[in-house]
């Protein structure tokens, strides 16, 4: 009987401890070693649009601080401790312990009480590793350019591939991270760091995998909707048909290119990156037009005269059309154009086989595509 009574008391005491936990807020108890003159700590909330200070507290003489804050949903928060920012993912009911040393130049910190915050720390470790490498590559290039007193094309040819390879390696590791953390908000925040143009298919797959998660987080839901909207015009899908007014006023239909390779090139006379890319497109067109490449330029200009002048100045000898309505034209909205230059390469079966490929990537894609198509023709 006595043993049963002890067991009941233990169970009741555990319930009492649990009931003391306030599930209506989250708390962050912090310790800052060597704070120097630091007197105040700030809590920032991050959403899909901005980052805003939502609370602040004084640092005690012993370097202690505490926040108690209500979270409408699990979300990313940031602690601003002097000149350093530390990420925390919190939800109501979390009791998080945080510590750091302000004299540590690596900005290392310890956190417990939140598995999600441990995950975001893991993501930041990956991000900082590649960020430091990028900074070193950039600094090395700048030092060598300064030594010769000018920007150098030969130096750019050396360092740009190194820089791009570092970004590629970062992206590979982040894809591994998000696929291993589909049930974690840290995975979502990591996913938003990827170049959407380059990793659209992977991000669409990821969004579908998490569509039943984080239903109360508006940032996540916005991302899922955005990816769902993009899916019909993503690689592997049939390009939606349209009709657009040509530069001569006659209608042009995508269906006119049935059975042919065609690149839809969205651009505008006022778009500096578009104009910078145009010489590369002209070069590739000259090479691959004889092998079957067609281009339909779709301008977002609203001033037809400026559009026509840019076509002539840049020697764009392919077909051109425009809704003359900037980003609000029906063709632009159909293809979800939110930035330019933007392009879609469509195969003879009407399937989108590439999207937003420019520069050396466009050259490489066309070379592979038309080398393969010519081999097929020879076999036939």
N, C-alpha and C positions, 0 to 999 in steps of 0.2 A: 504493500500500500504506500509505504514511504517513497519507494522508487517511482511509483506512478505519479505521486504528488510532485516530486522533483522534476520529472519529465514535463508535467503540465506547466510548472512554473517557468521552465526553460523556454517552452513554446510560447507562453504568454509574453515573456520578456522579449523574445525575438520579434513578436508582433508589435510590441511597444516601441522598439527601436525603429522598426520599419515605418510605423505611423508618424514618427518624428520627422521623417523626410518630407519636405514640402514639394508636392508634385505640381504646384501652380507656378513655380519659377525654377530657374536653374541658378546655381551658385558657382562662382569661381573664386577660390581662395588662393591668394598668390603670395610669393616670397621673392623679393628682389635683393640679391646680394650686391654690395658695392654700388648703391644707387647714386652716390655723389650728391649733386644738388637737386636730383629729381624729387618732385613733391606730388605729382599727380599722374594717375593712370587713366587711360581712356578706353572705353569699350565701343567698338564700331560694329555696325550690322551691315552685311553685304547682301545685296539682292541682284537681280538680273540687270538693273539699270544703274545703280550707283552704290557708293559706300558712304554711310553717314554715322556720325557720332551719336550714340543713343544713351550713353551714361558716362560718368566720370567719378572717381573717388580719390581721396587723399592717401598718400603713402605714409605709413606710420614711421616713427623713429627707428623701429626695428626692421623696416623694409617690408612690412606686411600690408596687404590690401584685400578687400573682398567686394565682389559684385553679387547682387541678387537681381535678376532681370527676368521678366516674363517673355517667353518666346511664343509667338502665335503658331509656329511650326518649327520643326528641326531645321536649322539654318547655319550658315557660315558667319561667324563673328571673328573680329580681330582685336587683339589687345595691342594698344599703342603704348609701349614702355620706353619713354625717351624717344630716341630716333629709330627704334626697332619696332617691327610689326610681327605679331605672332598669331597664327591662325588657330581657331577653335571652332569645332562644330558642336552645337549645344541644342538641347531640347529641355522642356520643362521636366523637372525631376532629377536632372543631372547634378551631381556634386563634384565639381572638377577642381583638382589641385594643380597648381602651376608654379614653376620656379625657374629663375634664370639669373645669370650673373652679368651685369652690365659691362664688366671689364673683359668679358670673353668676346674677342673679335669675330668668332665664328657664329655668334648669336645662338649658341646651343641653348636648349631649354628642356625641362622635364614636364610631362603632363600625365595625369592619371584621372580616373573617374569617368572617362568618355572614350569608348572604343573608336568612335568616329573621329575624335580629335587625334588619336594615335594614327589613324589611317591618313588624315590630312597631313600629318607630320611626315609620314612615309612619302607621300606625293611631293611635298616640299623638298625633301632630301634629294629626290630625283631631279626636280626642277632646278635646284640650286647647283647641283653637280654640273649639269649641262650649261646652265647660265654662266657659271664661273669659267667654263671652257670657252664659251663664246666671247666673254669679256677679254680673256687672254689672247684669243685669236685676233680680235679687233685691235687690241692694244699693240700687239706685235706688228700688225699691218701699219697702223698709224705711226709707230716708231720708225719703221723702215721708209715710209713715205716722207716723213719729216726729215730723215737723214739725207734723202736725195732732193728735198725741197719742193716736191710736187706729188700730185696723185699720179699713179702709174698703172697703165693698162696691164703691163707684165706682172706687177704685184697683185693686181686684182685677179688675174688669171690663176695665180698661185693660191691666193687666200680664199677666194669665193668658193671654190669646190670644198675646201677644208671646212669652211663655215657651214655650207649646205649639208655636208656629211654629218656634222655635229647635230644639226637640226633633225636630220633623218634618224639618227641614232636615238635622239630624245623622243621622237614620235613613236618609234618602235617600242621603247620602254613604257611610254605612257599607254599605248594600246594594250600592252600586256597588263598594266596596272588596272585599267578600267574594266577589262574583261575578267579580271580576278576579283573585282570589287563591285559587281553589279548591284549588290544590295546595300551599298554604302554611298552616302552623299559625297564622300571624298572622291569616289570614282566619277561622279557627275562633274564635280569641279575640275578634276583632271581632264575630263573629256572636252570641256569648254576651252582648254588651253591649246587644243589641236587646231591646225589650219583646216577650216571647214571645206575650203575649195579642194584641197588635196585628199582629204579623208572623209568625204561625204558618204560614200557607201558604207564605210565602217561605222560612222556616226549614226546613220540611219538604222543599221542592224542593232547598234547599242541602244538607241532610243526605243526600239521595239521590245528589246529585252527588259527594259526598266519601266515599261508603260503602266504596269500595275503597282509600281513603287512610288513613294513620295507624293501621293495624290494631293496633299495639302500644301505642297511647296510650289508657289507660282512660277518660280524660275525654272524648275524642272518641267512643269507642265507646259510652259511656253516653248521650251526646247523640244519636247516631244511633239507638240503641234507643228512646229517649224519643220522638223524632219519629216513628219507625215505629209506636209504640203509639198516638200521637195521630192519625195519618193517617185511620183509619176514622171518627173523630168530628170531622174538620176540615171547613171550608167546601167545598162541592161534593160531599160524600159523603152517601149515604142514612143518615138517622138510625136507629140500631139500636132496635128495638122493646123495650119493657119493660112490666111490670105492677108497680104500686106501690099500697100501701094508702092510700086517701083519708083525709082528716081525720075522716070519718064512719065509717071502717072498711071501706067498700066499695072493691073494687079499681078502679083506673084504669089503662087501657092507652093507650100512645101511639097505637095503632091507632085509638082512638076519635076521634082528630083528623084522620083521613085526609080529604084534600080541603079542609083548612082551614090557615090560618096559625096556628101556635102557637109561643109562646116558653116554653121550659123555663127556669125561673128558680130556680137553686140558691142557697139562702140559709139563715140560721138566726137564731133570736131573739137569740143571744149575739153575733152578728157586727155590730159597730158600723158598718162600711162598708155592709153590707147594709141596715141600718135607715136609714142616711142616704140611700141610693139609692131606698128604697121610695116616698117621695113623688113622685119623678120617674116611677117605673113606674106608680103610681096615676094620675098626670096623663096619661101616654101611653095608658093603657088606656081612660080615659074618652073620649079623642079617637078612638082607632082601633078600639075594640070595635064600634061601629056599622058600620065598614067591613070587619070580618071578622077582627080580631085576637083570638086566644085566648091565655090564659096558664095554664100549669100550674106552680104553685109547688112546689118540691121542697125540703123542709126537712132540714137535717142535725142537727136537734135530737135529743136522746135523751130529753128530758123532754117528754111530750106536752102537759102542762098549760101549760108556758112557751111552747111552739109555738102553741097555741090562743090564749093571751093576746096574743102578738105579732101574730097574724093580725087579731085584733079591734082592737087598739090602733092598728095602722097602716092599718086599713080596706082590707085586701087582699081584694077581693070576688070574686076568681077561684077556680078549683079548686085544691086543695092535696093533696099526698101526701107521705109520708115513710117511709123504711125504719127511722127512729129508731136509726140506727147510725153517726151522725157521718160521717166520710169513708170508713168501711168498709162502707157499705151496698152492695148489689149494683148499684143504679142509679148510685150515685156512682162505683163502680169501672168500670162499663160505659162511662161517659162520661169517665173519667180526671179526676175532679174533685180538684184538689190545693189549690185556694184558692177562697174565695168573697168577694164575689158572683161568680157565673159564670152565663152564659146562652147558650142556643142558639136561634136563630130558624129554624124549619123551615117550608118552603113547602108548598102543597097537594099537591105530588108527593112529599113526604116527604124532600126534600133540605135539608140544612143550608145556609142562605144567609147567615147571619151568626153570629158567636160573640163573646161577651164585649164587647158594646157597651153602654155606660152613659152617663148624663148627656146632654150635647148630641149625642153620637154616636148614641145610641139614638133621640133625637128626629129627627135628620136621616135616619137609615136608614128609620124608619117612614114619615116624610113622603114620601120618594122611592118606597118600595115601594108604598104604598097609593095614591099619586097615579097611579103607573104602572098598578096593577091596575084602578083606576077608569076609566082611559082605555081599557084593553082591553075592559072591560065595555060601555062606550059604543059602541065600534067593533062589537062583536058585536050 
